[in-house]
Amino acid sequence: MQQNIIRLESAHSDVILRCFPWVEILYWGPHLNHFDAQMSVALERPVPNSRLDNDVPLTLCPENGRGLFSVPGIEGHRDGLDWAPVFTPVDYRLHDNRLTITQQDDTAGLRLTSELYLCPHSGVLSHRNTLTNLKAGVYQLARLALTLPLPERARQVMAFHGRWIDEFQRHSLTLDHGGFLQENRRGRTSHEYFPGVVIGSDGFSEQQGEVWGLHLAWSGNHRLRVDCKSDGRRQIQAEALYFAGEIALEDQQSISTPWIYATYAARGLNAMSEHFHRYVRAELIAGLQDKPRPVHLNTWEGIYFDHQPDNIITMAQRAASLGIERFIIDDGWFKGRVNDHFALGDWYVDAEKYPQGLTPVIAAVKATGMEFGIWVEPEMVNEDSDLFRRHPDWLLKLDGYPLLTGRNQLVLDLCRPEVYEYLLERLSWLLGQHDIDYVKWDFNRELVQPGHHGRPAMVAQTEQLYRLFDALNQRFPQVEFESCASGGGRIDYEILKRCKRFWPSDSNDALDRQQIQRGMSYFFPPEVMGTHIGGNPCHSTSRILDVNFRGLTALFGHMGVELDPLSAPEEEQQAFARYIALHKHLRPLLHSGVAFRLDTPDDILIHGVRAQDGSRAVAMVSQLTLPHYALSGTLRVPGLKSGALYRVSVLDKPQSLNKARNHTMKVYPRWLREEVVLSGEWLEQVGLPLPVLDPASAILLSFDEIDAAH
C-alpha cells in the first residue's frame, strides 16, 4: 500500500497522492511532522445510498467515464468515439520532489502525463498535464483542465475583475452549492479577469485564516472554476480555452496545458503572497536582483506623439538631474507615426522626426549615465501602413467577415512564417543596431476571430508570441522587456519568464493605483510592478492629487515617473527628486524583503515590507477616503524580532502634519512629535495609534533595529 502513496513536502505544506489504482490527491494542507503512508487507509470513504455501488474518486483528471457526475478534466472525441476516457496509471517517477505520472486508456488510445513539483522552500506547487494521441484518427480535444481538490472547510472564494485603468479589483463569495466560474475570451491575459483565485476558510483575511491560492500561467483565453459537488467534495479547475476544432491531435501528437502555480498558507493572504513571491524570485526571475532596478522616466504622458530630438535630449538631461536611471521613448518614434491611426508595423525610424536617426539621442541619454529604452507594439498593424498595403494577407482574421479594429489597429498572424521572420528581423535590427537596454512591449487590443488559414489559432498565436520572445531574449540577453497591454492586460507567470517588468495599469492616478497595486501584490513581488509618479492632474482621471500621495504610492514597486520634467513646476521637480532618492534608499529592502498587508477598514490601506531577517521594516499608511471614525485605529507591524528594539522614524508625511496642529487633530500622537524606541513584540502586539489623515494622503514609517546598549 505505502508504495502507492507519494508525499511531496515543503517547509509549509504537503501534497500526498495515491498513484494506484488511480491517481488522486489525498491531502493538500499543512506540513505533517509525523507522516506514515500506512495511515492513508484511514481516508477510505463511505459509499452513500442512492449512489453508484463503488466509491468514485476525484482523480487528478476527473473522468465522467469513471462515474463522476461533476465537470471532467478532459472532453474530446475521435469522430464521435473515445469521448469518455478512463485512465489507468502505468508508471510514476519521483525525483527531488518532482513527480511524473503516466496514465493510459488503451481503448481510447490516449496517454495522460501529469507533472507535479512542490518547491521545498516556497511551498508552491507547479502542475501541468500533457495529452498524447496514441492511435490513428484525429482526436478532437475540446477541453484539457488542471484539477486540484479542496477540503470542505474551503468555502470562501476571492477572485479578480477589472477593466482598462481599473485592473486587479477583488470580489468575494461564499460557495456552499454549485460552482463559481470565471472566463476570459479576449485573447490576452486580460484586464477583466486575471487568472488567479484564492479559496479559504470562513473569514480569511490578510493576516488570518487558511487559504489555497492558484494562478494559471497563460497569456490567452482561460477558464477558472471552483465547484462544490453534491456530496460536499470541492475542486478547483484551471484551463486554457480552445475554440471549436482548434486542437486536433494526429497520431502521436501531444498538447500540454499551461502550468498552474498553487500554494497553501495557514496564516492568511500575507503568507500566501510570501510563498508566491519567494517562488517567483527563485524560479522565474532569478538573477534580477544582481543589480538595482533602475528608476524610469517614460515619455508617453509627457510628449505623446510630439517627438523633437533636441527637446527629448533636454528632457533626458533634466531627468538625470532628478535621479532617473533609465529613459524610455514611448510611441511615436517610427516612420509616419503621427497618431494612433498610422504606421503600426513600419518599424523604421521616422526620418522627419529623427533626421539623424535614434543614435544621437541614445548617445545623449547614455552620456548622462542613464540606460535607454524604447516602445514597440510588434503584434499589431494599422491599415494605413506600408506593411498592410504590401501584405494585407498577413492578418490574423477570418476571410469573408468584416475586419474589426481596436485602437485603429489589426493583429498580425504570428503563425505565418513570413510574419514571424519579419518581426524577428525588424526587432533584431532595432536591438542590434542601437544601444538599447530596455523594451516596453505593448499590446493594445483584444483578439477577434483569431483565424489562421480559416482555422482557429488562439493557442498557436500565444505560443508563437512566446517563441518570438524566447528568440529575442536569446539574441539580446542584455535587453530587458516589459509586458504592457494597455496597462495590465497581459500579466501572468508565463510571460514573466520572458518579460521582467509589468505595467499594471495605464492609470497613474495614485488613488486608483492603491487598489490596483494591492490586487497585483497577491501574486507578484514589488520589483516586477511598474509604479510611476504621474503628472497633475492625472491624465486618465483628471484627478488632482498631492505629490506626497503620488510619490509614496509609486515608492512600493519598480519606480518611475511618467511626465515631461521640463514642464513640471520647480517645486514638483524637487519633490520628484526627493521621492526618487527615498526609493533608492529603500530599494534594497523593497526588492528583497517580505511584503505584508494589514487588515484595516476600507477607508484606509496599510502595507509594507520587512527585511527577511526582521531587522528592518517600512510601512505606508494611506487614507483613501474620509475616515469612518474620529480616530484612525492602530498600526501593528508583523514579523519583527520579538525581543529586539526598534527606532520608529517618520520618513515622509503630508504637508499638513508639519504644523503644530491642523484641521484634523488638536494633538498628534507622541511618536509623531518625538522619536520613540519600542520592542518588536510591542510593535506587533500593541502597536502605534495612527494620526487622523486627510483623504488621499499618506505617511511612511520606518522601523530599524538598534543595539540595546544604545
Secondary structure, DSSP 8 states (H G I E B T S, - for coil): -GGGEEEEE-SSEEEEEE-SSS-EEEEEEE--SS--GGGGGGG-----TTS-SS-----SS--GGGT--S--SEEEEBTTBS-S---EEEEEEEETTEEEEEEEETTTTEEEEEEEEE-TTT-EEEEEEEEEE-SSS-EEEEEE-EEEEE-TT--EEEEEE--TTS-SEEEEEE-SSEEEEEEE-SSSS-SS--SEEEEESTT--SSSS-EEEEEEE-SS-EEEEEEE-TTS-EEEEEEE---TT-EEE-TT-EEE--EEEEEEESSHHHHHHHHHHHHIIIIISTTGGGS----EEE-HHHHTT---HHHHHHHHHHHHHTT--EEEE-S--BTT-SSTTB-TT--SB-TTT-TT-SHHHHHHHHHTT-EEEEEE-TTEE-SBSHHHHH-GGGBS--TTS----BTTBEEB-TTSHHHHHHHHHHHHHHHHSS---EEEE---S---S-EETTEE-HHHHHHHHHHHHHHHHHH-TT-EEEE-BTBBSS-SHHHHTT-SEE--BS---HHHHHHHHHHHHTTS-GGGBEEEEE-SS-TTT-----HHHHHHHHHSSEEEEES-TTTS-HHHHHHHHHHHHHHHHHHHHHTTSEEEE----TTEEEEEEE-TTSSEEEEEEEE-SS-SSSS--EE--TTS-TT-EEEEEEEE--GGGGSSS-SS-SS--HHHHS-EEEEHHHHHHT-EE-----TTEEEEEEEEEE-TT-
